[in-house]
Amino acid sequence: VAPIKTALITGVTGQDGSYMADLLLEKDYRVVGLLRRSSTTDRPNLRHLSGRVELEFGDLLDASALTRILADVRPDEIYNFAAQSAPADSWRQTILTAEITALGVVRLLDAARALSLDPRVYQASTREIFGGVRASVYDESTPMVANNPYAVAKLYAHQMAATYREAYDMHVAAGILFNHESPRRGLQFVSRKITTAAACIKLGVDRPPEDEQGRPLVRDGKVRLGYLGAQRDWGFAPEYVEAAWRMLQRDEPKDYVIATNSLYSVEDLCRVAFERVDLDWRDHVEVSDALTRPTEIAAARGDYSLAKSELGWEPQVGFVELVNTMVDADVERWRRGRAEAVASAR
Ligand code: NAP
């Protein structure tokens, strides 16, 4: 049977890109993933899809590669998940974050325009674009006041996506995504750090994976974290890519907040994760000032009413279930052996 549609996914090795590939393959799409060159060929999030996703080598930094790929692939839908996606790293790689996270989508949109292609395009925006706004709930009409280099880059991308939609009549829709996690979340993010640490401590792993600074994630039975009071609206990643797909199926392109409308702190996440393995988080978590953000974003929930009414989308997985799923997956990986567990921690 011929595939119904062709989709190009950027960031296909990441959390969301790989779940998007799962979803679209289930729907019988032809799925092409954009892969940037790297010195390793280990792609843990894609391993289960071997041979089912076509891979194209390219980089969001490289406009000519993007033009070649779009000309070859001629996608009906483009899902742009690729980004320098870590706010913490954006303070240290400010220009690179702008090049990839801000300008990347413009290179993609320009390539599509130059080739007179008319794909539907999804842009992964973030609630960080509201970072400095003091309000308890954010929705699509909240003023955008980005306050870290990652958020500023994402805000530029968000506004350019909207500008191309309006100026060139392109079908571009952005998901304004609140935090979403899963067993495929990168280890540099706090949720996965905590669930991996809980698993390693519980199992007495003697050589835990390294953290983003190249040090053992667990030292002396403790994991080091930044500000524990930081509150986030945390959802389950596979549900967030379902929302992305629904956005591109609508004839009228529009931006939507995708969230759970509930708030939990990093401390709550520690408590639930360590409870899952019958440990007390207070014995295993240490606060490190070196890991606090120079500017903290305000705590706010996401109001997803528009997505509910127009996309029929609603989150199903609650916070405790989400954290338990992540801890269980990490415990299972470390039980199976170090090689597999370390390889899964991108
Ligand atoms: P992720 O796991 O960090 O994945 C990022 C992806 O981008 C990886 O596949 C990475 O490839 C790729 N990439 C980075 N630089 C690239 C470049 N120059 N050219 C091509 N590809 C490049 O991120 P995620 O959690 O899935 O998030 C997906 C998107 O949603 C991101 O844009 C993120 O900023 C946004 N977002 C995420 C959240 C969240 O809570 N997860 C919330 C709001 C918005 P490598 O494997 O080669 O590194």
Residues whose N, C-alpha, C, O or C-beta is under 5 A from the ligand:
A	BS01	NAP	G11 V12 T13 G14 Q15 D16 G17 R36 G58 D59 L60 L61 N80 F81 A82 A83 Q84 S85 I100 A124 S125 T126 R127 L177 F178 N179 H180 G186
